[in-house]
């Protein structure tokens, strides 16, 4: 009888956990919009207005918007997860010359990290079904973020390169927000 009772407790716990996590996943678009709104505020809070001296160094990175326009919601979620990972990576290194508010930067990084964790938990990775479009999207995103990374390296992570990258991440987050509204 004790074994049966213990088994019932385990099953109930698993059911509750699954229900709670599926509820969290159902509210993911709303939650992501809040995180993006917060991230945009933190990007603004991190630094001053865009420095005038950096205007002549502006660069067009050409975000691959088609990655956020596929027919399947799962593919969009995978792309968003990928984008958050890239942004997290870029904003986690060589920030010494950025001269940003450290606390806002840390909150920005934490928000991205939590969102990545949540997306990983929610996104169903049916490799065969989404494989082709996911792989093509991954390559497009990788190229896009490599351009930004190379730009930062070429400019030796100077103030202007960080400010231009910060402006580009703002644009990127706004595009994600637009895509989430359509989900």
C-alpha positions as CSV (number, residue, x, y, z in Angstrom):
1,X,0.0,0.0,0.0
2,X,2.9,2.4,0.8
3,X,4.5,1.7,-2.6
4,X,1.2,2.4,-4.4
5,X,0.7,5.6,-2.4
6,X,4.3,6.7,-3.2
7,X,3.7,5.9,-6.9
8,X,0.5,8.0,-6.9
9,X,2.3,10.9,-5.3
10,X,5.0,10.7,-8.0
11,X,2.4,10.6,-10.8
12,X,0.5,13.5,-9.4
13,X,3.7,15.5,-9.1
14,X,4.6,14.8,-12.7
15,X,1.1,15.7,-13.9
16,X,1.2,19.0,-12.0
17,X,4.7,19.8,-13.3
18,X,3.7,19.1,-16.9
19,X,0.5,21.1,-16.5
20,X,2.3,24.1,-15.0
21,X,5.0,24.1,-17.7
22,X,2.5,23.7,-20.5
23,X,0.6,26.7,-18.9
24,X,3.8,28.7,-18.9
25,X,4.3,27.7,-22.6
26,X,0.8,28.8,-23.5
27,X,1.5,32.3,-22.1
28,X,5.0,32.4,-23.7
29,X,4.1,35.0,-26.4
30,X,2.7,37.4,-23.8
31,X,5.6,36.8,-21.5
32,X,8.1,37.3,-24.4
33,X,6.5,40.6,-25.3
34,X,6.9,41.8,-21.7
35,X,10.6,40.6,-21.7
36,X,11.2,42.4,-25.0
37,X,9.6,45.6,-23.7
38,X,11.8,45.3,-20.6
39,X,14.9,44.6,-22.7
40,X,14.3,47.6,-24.9
41,X,14.0,49.8,-21.8
42,X,17.2,48.3,-20.4
43,X,19.0,48.9,-23.7
44,X,18.0,52.5,-23.4
45,X,19.0,52.7,-19.8
46,X,22.4,51.1,-20.4
47,X,23.7,54.0,-22.3
48,X,23.2,57.6,-23.3
49,X,21.6,58.8,-26.5
50,X,23.4,57.6,-29.7
51,X,26.7,59.6,-29.9
52,X,26.9,62.0,-32.8
53,X,30.5,61.1,-33.5
54,X,29.4,57.5,-34.3
55,X,27.0,58.5,-37.0
56,X,29.6,58.3,-39.7
57,X,30.6,54.8,-38.7
58,X,27.0,53.5,-39.0
59,X,26.7,50.1,-40.7
60,X,23.9,48.1,-42.2
61,X,23.9,44.5,-41.0
62,X,20.7,43.5,-42.8
63,X,18.7,41.4,-40.3
64,X,17.3,38.3,-42.2
65,X,13.6,39.2,-41.5
66,X,12.4,36.1,-43.4
67,X,13.4,33.9,-40.4
68,X,10.6,35.5,-38.4
69,X,8.0,34.9,-41.1
70,X,7.7,31.1,-41.6
71,X,4.3,29.4,-41.6
72,X,4.9,27.3,-38.5
73,X,4.9,28.9,-35.0
74,X,7.5,26.4,-33.8
75,X,9.9,27.6,-36.4
76,X,9.4,31.2,-35.4
77,X,10.0,30.2,-31.7
78,X,13.2,28.4,-32.6
79,X,14.4,31.4,-34.6
80,X,13.6,33.7,-31.6
81,X,15.5,31.3,-29.2
82,X,18.5,31.4,-31.6
83,X,18.4,35.2,-31.8
84,X,18.3,35.6,-28.0
85,X,21.3,33.2,-27.8
86,X,23.3,35.3,-30.2
87,X,22.4,38.6,-28.5
88,X,23.3,37.1,-25.2
89,X,26.7,35.9,-26.6
90,X,27.5,39.4,-28.1
91,X,26.5,41.2,-24.9
92,X,28.6,38.9,-22.8
93,X,32.1,39.7,-23.9
94,X,34.6,42.6,-24.4
95,X,32.3,45.2,-22.9
96,X,35.0,47.2,-21.2
97,X,34.9,50.1,-23.8
98,X,31.1,50.2,-23.9
99,X,30.8,52.6,-20.9
100,X,27.3,51.4,-20.1
101,X,25.3,51.2,-16.9
102,X,26.5,47.9,-15.5
103,X,23.4,47.1,-13.5
104,X,21.1,47.7,-16.6
105,X,23.5,45.5,-18.7
106,X,23.3,42.7,-16.1
107,X,19.5,42.9,-15.9
108,X,19.4,42.8,-19.7
109,X,21.7,39.7,-19.8
110,X,19.6,38.0,-17.1
111,X,16.4,38.6,-18.9
112,X,17.8,37.2,-22.1
113,X,19.1,34.1,-20.3
114,X,15.8,33.4,-18.6
115,X,14.0,33.8,-21.9
116,X,16.4,31.3,-23.6
117,X,15.8,28.8,-20.8
118,X,12.1,29.2,-21.1
119,X,12.1,28.9,-24.8
120,X,14.3,25.8,-24.6
121,X,11.8,24.2,-22.2
122,X,8.8,25.1,-24.3
123,X,9.9,24.7,-27.9
124,X,9.2,21.2,-29.2
125,X,12.3,20.2,-31.1
126,X,10.8,17.8,-33.6
127,X,14.1,17.7,-35.5
128,X,12.8,15.9,-38.7
129,X,9.7,18.2,-39.1
130,X,11.5,21.5,-38.7
131,X,15.0,20.5,-39.6
132,X,15.3,22.1,-43.1
133,X,13.8,25.5,-42.3
134,X,15.5,25.5,-38.9
135,X,18.9,24.9,-40.5
136,X,18.5,27.5,-43.2
137,X,17.3,30.0,-40.6
138,X,20.2,29.2,-38.3
139,X,22.7,29.8,-41.1
140,X,21.1,33.2,-42.0
141,X,21.1,34.2,-38.3
142,X,24.6,33.0,-37.8
143,X,25.8,35.1,-40.7
144,X,24.0,38.2,-39.5
145,X,25.4,37.9,-36.0
146,X,28.9,37.1,-37.3
147,X,28.8,40.4,-39.2
148,X,28.1,42.2,-35.9
149,X,30.8,40.2,-34.1
150,X,33.3,41.0,-36.8
151,X,32.4,44.6,-36.9
152,X,33.0,44.8,-33.1
153,X,36.3,43.0,-33.5
154,X,37.4,45.2,-36.5
155,X,36.6,48.3,-34.4
156,X,38.4,46.7,-31.4
157,X,35.2,46.9,-29.4
158,X,35.4,50.7,-29.2
159,X,32.6,52.9,-27.9
160,X,31.0,53.6,-31.4
161,X,31.0,49.9,-32.4
162,X,29.1,49.0,-29.2
163,X,26.7,51.9,-29.7
164,X,26.0,50.8,-33.2
165,X,25.6,47.2,-32.1
166,X,23.2,48.3,-29.3
167,X,21.1,50.2,-31.8
168,X,21.0,47.1,-34.0
169,X,19.9,44.9,-31.1
170,X,17.1,47.4,-30.4
171,X,16.0,47.0,-34.0
172,X,16.3,43.2,-33.8
173,X,14.2,43.1,-30.6
174,X,11.5,45.3,-32.2
175,X,11.3,42.9,-35.2
176,X,10.9,39.9,-32.8
177,X,8.2,41.8,-31.0
178,X,6.4,42.4,-34.3
179,X,6.7,38.7,-35.1
180,X,5.3,37.6,-31.7
181,X,2.3,39.9,-32.1
182,X,1.5,37.8,-35.2
183,X,1.8,34.4,-33.5
